[in-house]
């Protein structure tokens, strides 16, 4: 198979590609050999952090509801309501972010299956969003991680809503995508929930309504449970002062949705991220698979806090290389990955959150309008298809 090449990357020979893959495989093997107590302690501390931040958020929102009742009788305590409500919404939002990013996403990848802990088993774990973990294992763990940025095979390229790369066929609908992108960010968990339902197939008559109903039944049940929990059961605990709790849950879910959207988009859709034609995966070697993951990924600089809040997807390159390795190892692995990339003349795409998300926003706005692939990208496709 031909070598992928794109400035500022150096073209690799077949032997170099093989050695590139072998070095990354060796890094993976060395890391797996050292997995142990510190990794178990780390993920169990994350579980505790999720539990306690969620609990704190729930208690603070309930206290805010009570303070809201007192506010009706004495306007002097109005400030207490707003302080408690803001802290409650932020704490609950933080808990949901940790649950989604550092706990759920990583556990569902099977990163901690080696522990033998049924509560951290990637095949059975469920998380606090409307999407089912079963659908996520198919759309994300299998399709996205196997066919990363391969057009027509990786459904995460634009999620069926956005034209982010010039290789995607332009349609008049995309003129609205700057607005669609904002709505998608606010409702991101819902977009993820319906991704595997293939609503486009139903819309175009390629799936019957009965088939769609059968396929969507587990998702609808999960949506119902989540809506009941956040917008009925917990608000009901506040009695007549349910509204602050309901709104707090709404804001917390919104914070989680927007943050997740930003992190995922920064990891895949920055200016240097590439997409690939289906032909490029024909007879794909291990080294070439790694190279494709590298070219389609972007990292974030920001330190420990960004790492934890992003589920360590701040190291998206390492995650695409090693999706089943505990994500708390990515920061230390990144040093060796970066050195390997440098030895083989391959660009290691990283930047600050502000820089990377700025590039994402530019892509969303620019490719809402008709655009042609850059010359360098066209050369990549021609070579890959040769």
C-alpha positions as CSV (number, residue, x, y, z in Angstrom):
1,X,0.0,0.0,0.0
2,X,1.2,3.5,-0.8
3,X,2.5,5.8,1.9
4,X,0.4,8.6,3.2
5,X,2.2,11.9,2.8
6,X,1.3,15.5,3.7
7,X,3.5,18.5,4.5
8,X,5.1,18.8,7.0
9,X,5.3,15.1,7.2
10,X,8.1,13.0,5.6
11,X,7.1,10.2,3.2
12,X,8.0,6.8,4.7
13,X,9.2,3.7,2.9
14,X,7.5,0.4,3.6
15,X,10.4,-0.6,5.9
16,X,10.1,2.7,7.8
17,X,6.4,2.3,8.2
18,X,6.9,-1.2,9.6
19,X,9.6,0.1,12.1
20,X,7.3,3.0,13.0
21,X,4.5,0.5,13.9
22,X,6.9,-1.8,15.7
23,X,8.2,1.0,18.0
24,X,4.6,2.0,18.9
25,X,3.7,-1.6,19.5
26,X,6.7,-2.0,21.8
27,X,5.7,1.1,23.7
28,X,2.2,-0.4,24.2
29,X,3.7,-3.7,25.4
30,X,6.0,-1.9,27.9
31,X,3.1,0.1,29.3
32,X,0.7,-2.9,29.6
33,X,3.5,-4.8,31.5
34,X,3.5,-2.1,34.2
35,X,-0.2,-1.8,34.7
36,X,-1.1,-2.4,38.3
37,X,-2.1,-0.9,41.6
38,X,-1.6,2.8,40.8
39,X,-3.9,2.5,37.8
40,X,-6.5,0.7,39.9
41,X,-6.2,3.4,42.6
42,X,-6.5,6.1,40.0
43,X,-9.8,5.0,38.4
44,X,-11.3,4.2,41.8
45,X,-10.5,7.7,42.9
46,X,-12.2,8.9,39.8
47,X,-15.3,6.9,40.8
48,X,-15.2,8.6,44.2
49,X,-14.8,12.0,42.6
50,X,-17.8,11.4,40.4
51,X,-19.9,10.2,43.3
52,X,-19.0,13.1,45.7
53,X,-19.3,15.9,43.1
54,X,-22.7,14.6,42.0
55,X,-23.8,14.3,45.6
56,X,-22.6,17.8,46.4
57,X,-24.3,19.2,43.4
58,X,-27.6,17.5,44.3
59,X,-27.5,18.7,47.9
60,X,-26.6,22.3,46.9
61,X,-29.4,22.5,44.4
62,X,-31.8,21.2,47.0
63,X,-30.5,23.8,49.5
64,X,-30.9,26.4,46.8
65,X,-34.5,25.4,46.4
66,X,-35.1,25.8,50.1
67,X,-33.3,29.1,50.1
68,X,-35.5,30.2,47.2
69,X,-38.5,29.5,49.4
70,X,-37.0,31.6,52.2
71,X,-36.3,34.3,49.6
72,X,-40.0,34.7,49.0
73,X,-40.4,35.6,52.7
74,X,-37.3,37.6,53.1
75,X,-35.6,39.3,50.1
76,X,-32.4,39.6,52.1
77,X,-31.5,36.0,51.5
78,X,-31.8,36.2,47.8
79,X,-28.0,36.2,47.4
80,X,-27.9,32.8,49.2
81,X,-30.2,31.3,46.7
82,X,-28.0,32.4,43.8
83,X,-24.7,31.3,45.4
84,X,-26.1,27.8,46.3
85,X,-27.7,27.4,42.9
86,X,-24.6,28.3,41.0
87,X,-22.3,26.1,43.1
88,X,-24.8,23.2,42.8
89,X,-25.1,23.5,39.0
90,X,-21.3,23.7,38.6
91,X,-20.6,20.8,41.0
92,X,-23.2,18.6,39.3
93,X,-21.9,19.7,35.9
94,X,-18.4,18.7,37.0
95,X,-19.6,15.3,38.2
96,X,-21.3,14.7,34.9
97,X,-18.2,15.7,32.9
98,X,-16.0,13.4,35.0
99,X,-18.5,10.6,34.6
100,X,-18.8,11.0,30.9
101,X,-15.1,11.7,30.0
102,X,-12.7,10.2,32.5
103,X,-14.9,7.4,33.8
104,X,-17.5,6.2,31.3
105,X,-15.7,6.8,28.0
106,X,-12.5,5.1,29.3
107,X,-14.2,2.2,31.1
108,X,-16.4,1.4,28.1
109,X,-13.2,1.2,26.0
110,X,-12.2,-1.8,28.2
111,X,-9.3,0.1,29.7
112,X,-9.8,-1.5,33.1
113,X,-11.2,-4.9,32.2
114,X,-7.9,-6.4,33.4
115,X,-9.0,-5.5,37.0
116,X,-11.8,-8.1,37.0
117,X,-14.1,-5.5,38.7
118,X,-17.7,-6.0,37.5
119,X,-18.4,-2.3,38.2
120,X,-15.6,-1.3,35.8
121,X,-16.2,-3.8,33.0
122,X,-16.3,-2.2,29.6
123,X,-18.8,-4.7,28.2
124,X,-21.5,-4.0,30.8
125,X,-20.8,-0.4,32.1
126,X,-23.5,2.2,31.6
127,X,-23.1,5.9,31.9
128,X,-25.1,9.1,32.8
129,X,-26.1,10.2,29.4
130,X,-29.1,9.5,27.1
131,X,-27.0,7.4,24.8
132,X,-26.8,3.7,25.4
133,X,-23.3,2.3,26.0
134,X,-24.1,-0.6,23.6
135,X,-24.6,1.8,20.7
136,X,-21.5,3.7,21.7
137,X,-19.4,0.6,21.7
138,X,-20.4,0.0,18.1
139,X,-20.3,3.6,16.7
140,X,-17.3,4.7,18.7
141,X,-15.2,1.8,19.9
142,X,-15.6,-0.2,16.7
143,X,-16.4,2.1,13.7
144,X,-14.6,5.3,14.7
145,X,-11.5,3.7,16.2
146,X,-11.1,1.2,13.4
147,X,-11.8,3.6,10.5
148,X,-10.7,6.9,12.0
149,X,-11.4,9.7,9.5
150,X,-12.1,7.3,6.6
151,X,-14.8,9.0,4.6
152,X,-17.9,6.8,4.3
153,X,-16.9,4.5,7.1
154,X,-16.3,6.8,10.1
155,X,-19.7,8.4,11.0
156,X,-18.0,10.8,13.3
157,X,-16.9,12.9,10.4
158,X,-19.4,15.7,10.8
159,X,-21.9,13.4,12.5
160,X,-24.1,13.6,9.5
161,X,-24.8,17.2,10.3
162,X,-21.7,19.2,9.5
163,X,-19.4,19.6,6.6
164,X,-16.0,20.1,8.3
165,X,-13.7,18.9,5.6
166,X,-13.7,20.1,1.9
167,X,-13.7,16.4,0.8
168,X,-17.3,16.2,2.0
169,X,-19.8,16.9,-0.8
170,X,-21.3,20.4,-0.3
171,X,-25.1,20.9,0.0
172,X,-27.1,24.1,0.5
173,X,-28.1,22.7,3.9
174,X,-24.6,23.3,5.1
175,X,-25.0,27.1,4.9
176,X,-26.9,26.8,8.2
177,X,-24.2,24.8,9.9
178,X,-22.7,27.6,12.1
179,X,-26.1,27.7,13.8
180,X,-26.5,23.9,13.6
181,X,-23.1,23.5,15.2
182,X,-24.1,25.6,18.3
183,X,-27.4,23.6,18.7
184,X,-25.5,20.4,18.3
185,X,-23.1,21.4,21.1
186,X,-25.9,22.2,23.5
187,X,-27.7,18.9,22.7
188,X,-24.6,16.8,22.1
189,X,-25.6,13.8,24.2
190,X,-28.8,13.5,22.1
191,X,-26.8,13.5,18.9
192,X,-24.6,10.8,20.2
193,X,-27.7,8.8,21.3
194,X,-29.3,8.7,17.8
195,X,-26.1,8.4,15.8
196,X,-26.3,4.6,15.5
197,X,-30.0,4.7,14.5
198,X,-29.2,5.8,10.9
199,X,-32.2,8.1,10.7
200,X,-31.0,9.2,7.2
201,X,-31.7,5.6,6.0
202,X,-35.2,5.8,7.3
203,X,-35.8,9.2,5.9
204,X,-34.7,8.0,2.4
205,X,-36.9,4.9,2.6
206,X,-34.0,2.4,3.1
207,X,-35.3,1.4,6.6
208,X,-38.9,0.7,7.5
209,X,-40.6,2.5,10.4
210,X,-41.0,-0.9,12.1
211,X,-37.2,-1.5,11.8
212,X,-36.5,1.9,13.1
213,X,-38.9,1.4,16.0
214,X,-37.2,-1.9,16.9
215,X,-33.7,-0.5,16.6
216,X,-34.5,2.6,18.7
217,X,-36.4,0.9,21.5
218,X,-33.3,0.6,23.9
219,X,-32.4,4.2,23.2
220,X,-35.9,5.5,23.9
221,X,-35.9,3.6,27.2
222,X,-32.6,5.1,28.2
223,X,-33.8,8.6,27.2
224,X,-36.9,8.1,29.4
225,X,-34.8,7.0,32.4
226,X,-32.5,9.9,32.1
227,X,-35.3,12.5,31.6
228,X,-37.2,11.0,34.6
229,X,-34.1,11.1,36.8
230,X,-32.9,14.7,36.1
231,X,-36.2,16.4,35.4
232,X,-38.8,14.6,37.5
233,X,-37.4,12.6,40.4
234,X,-34.7,14.9,41.7
235,X,-36.7,18.1,41.2
236,X,-39.7,16.4,43.0
237,X,-37.5,16.1,46.1
238,X,-37.7,19.9,46.4
239,X,-41.5,19.8,46.5
240,X,-43.1,23.1,45.5
241,X,-39.6,24.6,44.9
242,X,-38.7,22.1,42.2
243,X,-37.9,24.7,39.5
244,X,-34.4,25.6,40.7
245,X,-33.4,21.9,40.9
246,X,-34.8,21.3,37.4
247,X,-33.0,24.3,36.0
248,X,-29.8,23.3,37.8
249,X,-30.0,19.8,36.2
250,X,-30.6,21.4,32.8
251,X,-27.5,23.7,33.2
252,X,-25.3,20.8,34.4
253,X,-26.3,18.7,31.4
254,X,-25.7,21.6,29.1
255,X,-22.2,22.2,30.6
256,X,-21.3,18.5,30.1
257,X,-22.7,18.6,26.5
258,X,-20.8,21.7,25.4
259,X,-17.5,20.6,27.1
260,X,-17.7,17.1,25.6
261,X,-18.4,18.6,22.1
262,X,-15.4,21.0,22.4
263,X,-13.0,18.3,23.5
264,X,-14.1,15.8,20.9
265,X,-14.1,18.3,18.0
266,X,-10.6,19.6,19.1
267,X,-9.3,16.1,18.9
268,X,-10.5,15.4,15.4
269,X,-11.3,18.6,13.3
270,X,-8.4,21.0,13.7
271,X,-6.7,22.6,10.7
272,X,-4.1,19.9,10.2
273,X,-6.4,16.9,10.7
274,X,-6.9,14.8,7.6
275,X,-9.5,12.5,6.2
276,X,-8.9,9.5,3.9
277,X,-10.6,7.7,1.1
278,X,-11.8,4.1,1.6
279,X,-9.0,2.9,-0.7
280,X,-6.3,3.8,1.9
281,X,-7.3,1.0,4.2
282,X,-6.9,-1.8,1.6
283,X,-4.2,-4.1,2.8
284,X,-3.4,-1.6,5.5
285,X,-0.3,-2.5,7.6
286,X,0.0,-1.9,11.3
287,X,2.4,1.0,10.7
288,X,0.1,2.5,8.2
289,X,-2.8,2.2,10.6
290,X,-0.8,4.1,13.2
291,X,0.1,6.8,10.7
292,X,-3.5,7.3,9.7
293,X,-4.5,7.6,13.4
294,X,-1.7,10.2,13.8
295,X,-2.8,12.3,10.7
296,X,-6.4,12.3,11.8
297,X,-5.8,13.4,15.5
298,X,-5.0,16.5,17.5
299,X,-3.8,16.9,21.0
300,X,-4.3,19.7,23.6
301,X,-1.8,21.3,25.9
302,X,-3.0,22.3,29.3
303,X,-1.6,20.1,32.1
304,X,-3.2,17.8,34.7
305,X,-6.6,19.7,35.0
306,X,-7.3,19.6,31.3
307,X,-6.1,16.0,31.1
308,X,-8.6,14.9,33.8
309,X,-11.5,17.0,32.7
310,X,-11.1,15.8,29.1
311,X,-10.9,12.1,30.1
312,X,-7.2,12.5,28.9
313,X,-8.6,13.0,25.4
314,X,-6.2,16.0,25.5
315,X,-3.9,13.2,24.3
316,X,-6.2,12.2,21.4
317,X,-3.2,10.9,19.4
318,X,-2.2,8.5,22.2
319,X,-5.9,7.5,22.6
320,X,-6.3,6.7,18.9
321,X,-3.1,4.6,19.1
322,X,-3.9,2.8,22.3
323,X,-7.7,3.0,23.1
324,X,-7.7,0.1,25.6
325,X,-4.7,1.4,27.6
326,X,-5.8,3.3,30.9
327,X,-6.0,6.9,29.9
328,X,-4.1,8.1,33.0
329,X,-1.0,6.7,31.2
330,X,-1.3,8.8,28.1
331,X,0.7,11.8,29.4
332,X,3.8,9.7,30.1
333,X,3.4,7.7,26.9
334,X,3.1,11.0,24.9
335,X,6.7,11.8,25.6
336,X,7.8,8.6,23.8
337,X,5.2,8.9,21.1
338,X,6.3,12.4,20.3
339,X,10.0,11.3,20.1
340,X,9.0,8.4,17.8
341,X,7.1,10.8,15.5
342,X,10.1,13.1,15.4
343,X,12.5,10.3,14.4
344,X,10.3,9.4,11.5
345,X,9.6,13.0,10.5
346,X,5.9,13.0,11.3
347,X,4.1,16.1,12.6
348,X,2.7,15.7,16.2
349,X,-0.3,18.0,16.2
350,X,-0.8,19.7,19.5
351,X,-1.8,23.1,20.7
352,X,-3.8,25.0,23.4
353,X,-7.5,24.6,23.8
354,X,-8.1,28.1,22.5
355,X,-5.9,27.6,19.4
356,X,-7.3,24.2,18.5
357,X,-11.0,25.1,19.0
358,X,-10.4,28.3,17.0
359,X,-9.3,26.1,14.1
360,X,-12.4,24.0,14.6
361,X,-14.7,27.0,14.5
362,X,-12.9,28.2,11.3
363,X,-13.5,24.9,9.6
364,X,-17.2,24.9,10.5
365,X,-17.7,28.4,9.1
366,X,-15.4,28.0,6.1
367,X,-16.8,24.7,4.9
368,X,-20.4,25.8,5.3
369,X,-19.7,27.3,1.9
370,X,-18.5,25.5,-1.2
371,X,-14.8,24.7,-1.0
372,X,-12.3,22.5,-2.7
373,X,-9.7,20.2,-1.2
374,X,-6.3,21.7,-0.7
375,X,-3.7,20.7,-3.2
376,X,-1.7,18.8,-0.5
377,X,-4.8,16.9,0.5
378,X,-5.6,15.9,-3.1
379,X,-2.1,14.5,-3.4
380,X,-2.6,12.4,-0.3
381,X,-5.7,10.9,-1.8
382,X,-4.2,10.3,-5.2
383,X,-1.2,8.5,-3.6
384,X,-3.3,6.5,-1.2
385,X,-5.6,5.3,-4.0
386,X,-2.6,4.4,-6.2
